[in-house]
Each structure stands twice: as structure tokens, then as C-alpha cells.
């Protein structure tokens, strides 16, 4: 299956084999949907963590598409960790711009606070603007019962994020 997806504001051509869709992606989405039905009054939060440039955003956008095509699946929403990059002005002031993307260049305290809000109900989420190379506050309105938070450093075990993960 060839599909054009809008990923982080950019058009991306993606291709998935039908067998892969039927035997990997759809069963995984059904498993996530089953988790969500255990407590339907509470939002289900899933972390997807992988190295930079491996296609996390494209994959989760494709999962959103698959969920929209299947009435038995709940709505899925991707929440990228990239929206928690420190602003370039902050990186410049701390001489960290050359290391942008490293764990210390993310505002993990803000990420932890947003994760708490996601669990509590509808909220907003920042998104990284690949044209401005800075985050845009409140860019995404979080409303789906199943959200996939994707990023490079989600499972790093930073002390600021761990308490928020405990409530998930």
C-alpha cells in the first residue's frame, strides 16, 4: 500500500506491504484498543521510543490512518516529544544549540507536566515546527482516547519524567 501522509506538517510518501498491515499493524492496534477498553473513562497513553530518523512519526501517523478506516478501533492521536525541544534562544543562551536533539536540549519538566494533563483530560500539546526549528505552543488539541507519545528519549529514565510516568 502506497500512501501520502502529512507528518509534522510535511508530505511523506510511505509504503507498507499488505501482509505487514494485516499481520503486524492491525493486530497491534487491536491490542492497544483492548487496553483502552479496560478503562474507557481514562485515556490510554502508549510510548513509542526509537532513535532519530527511524520513522516513528510516519509510523504513528499511519496508525492514525488505519484507526480512522476501522470503526472497531478507537481514535488514535500522535503526540511527538519534539514539541518539547527548548527554544533556540534558550539553547543559544546555554550554548547547547550545536547539540540540539540531545537529551539535555529537551524541556523534560514541561513534558512531565503535559503528560499529567493528558491523563486528566483534553488538553493541548506543543509541536515542533520544522520550518521555524522551534516548538509551537498549544499546536495540538489532545482529544483521542488512545494517544501515542513518540520520541527519542522517552524511556531514558529522567527523574523529571518518571513521576509523570507513574500516573500513566
C-alpha positions in Angstrom: 0.0 0.0 0.0 1.4 3.4 -1.0 0.1 6.3 0.9 0.8 10.0 1.2 0.8 11.2 4.8 1.2 14.6 6.4 3.8 14.1 9.1 4.8 17.0 11.2 3.4 19.4 8.6 5.4 17.8 5.7 4.1 15.5 3.0 5.6 12.0 3.2 5.3 9.1 0.8 5.0 5.9 2.8 4.7 2.3 1.7 3.6 -0.7 3.7 3.1 -4.3 2.4 -0.4 -5.6 2.8 0.8 -8.7 4.8 2.6 -6.3 7.2 -0.5 -4.3 7.6 -2.7 -7.3 8.2 -0.3 -9.3 10.4 1.6 -6.7 12.3 0.0 -3.2 12.3 -3.7 -4.1 12.7 -3.2 -6.8 15.3 -1.0 -4.3 17.3 -3.7 -1.6 17.1 -6.3 -4.1 18.2 -4.2 -4.9 21.2 -3.9 -1.2 22.1 -7.7 -0.9 21.6 -8.2 -3.7 24.0 -6.0 -1.9 26.6 -8.1 1.2 26.1 -11.4 -0.7 26.7 -10.2 -1.9 30.2 -10.8 1.6 31.5 -12.7 3.6 28.8 -13.1 6.6 31.0 -9.4 7.1 31.2 -7.1 8.0 28.3 -4.6 5.3 27.3 -1.1 6.5 26.8 1.5 4.5 24.8 5.1 5.4 24.5 7.0 4.7 21.2 10.7 5.3 21.6 13.3 4.8 18.9 16.4 6.6 17.6 16.2 9.8 15.4 15.1 9.3 11.8 13.7 5.8 12.2 10.2 6.7 11.1 8.4 7.0 14.5 6.2 9.9 13.3 5.4 8.3 10.0 4.5 5.1 11.6 2.2 6.6 14.2 0.6 8.8 11.5 -0.1 5.6 9.5 -1.6 4.0 12.6 -3.9 7.1 13.0 -4.9 6.5 9.3 -5.6 2.8 9.9 -7.7 3.5 13.0 -9.8 6.0 11.0 -10.5 3.3 8.5 -11.7 0.7 11.1 -14.8 1.5 13.1 -13.9 -1.1 15.7 -10.7 0.9 16.6 -10.7 4.0 18.9 -9.4 7.2 17.6 -5.6 7.4 17.9 -3.6 10.6 18.2 0.2 11.0 17.9 1.9 13.3 20.4 5.5 13.9 19.4 8.2 14.6 22.1 9.8 17.0 19.6 7.5 19.8 20.8 9.5 19.8 24.0 12.7 21.0 22.4 14.0 24.0 24.3 13.6 27.1 22.1 16.7 28.1 20.1 17.0 31.2 22.2 17.3 29.0 25.3 19.7 26.7 23.6 21.9 29.7 22.5 21.9 31.1 26.0 23.1 27.8 27.3 25.5 27.1 24.5 23.6 23.9 23.6 22.4 24.6 20.0 25.1 22.5 18.5 23.8 19.6 20.5 20.1 20.1 19.7 18.3 16.8 19.9 20.4 15.5 22.8 18.5 14.7 26.0 19.6 17.8 27.7 18.1 20.0 25.0 14.5 19.0 25.8 12.3 20.6 28.5 11.5 17.4 30.4 9.9 19.2 33.3 7.3 20.6 30.8 6.9 17.2 29.2 6.2 15.7 32.6 3.5 18.3 33.3 1.9 17.8 29.9 1.8 14.0 30.4 -0.1 14.7 33.7 -2.6 16.9 31.8 -3.0 14.2 29.0 -4.1 11.7 31.6 -6.5 14.2 33.3 -8.5 15.1 30.1 -8.5 17.1 27.0 -5.6 19.5 26.8 -3.1 20.9 24.3 0.4 19.7 23.3 3.2 21.6 21.6 4.5 20.7 18.2 7.9 21.2 16.7 7.8 23.4 13.6 10.3 22.1 11.1 10.3 25.4 9.2 11.0 27.6 12.2 13.0 25.0 14.0 11.3 25.9 17.3 8.3 24.5 19.1 4.8 25.9 18.7 2.8 26.0 21.9 -0.7 24.6 22.1 -0.5 23.3 18.4 -2.3 20.1 19.0 -5.6 19.6 20.8 -5.5 16.2 22.6 -8.9 14.6 22.4 -8.4 11.0 21.4 -9.0 8.1 23.9 -5.7 6.5 22.8 -2.6 8.6 22.4 0.9 7.5 21.3 3.7 9.7 22.7 6.7 9.2 20.4 10.2 10.4 20.8 13.9 9.6 21.1 14.4 9.9 24.8 11.1 9.0 26.4 12.4 5.9 28.2 15.7 7.4 29.3 14.5 7.5 32.9 15.0 11.2 33.5 13.9 11.9 37.1 11.6 14.8 35.9 9.6 12.4 33.7 9.5 9.3 36.0 6.8 10.7 38.4 4.6 11.6 35.5 5.0 8.1 34.0 3.9 6.6 37.4 0.5 8.0 36.9 0.1 6.7 33.4 
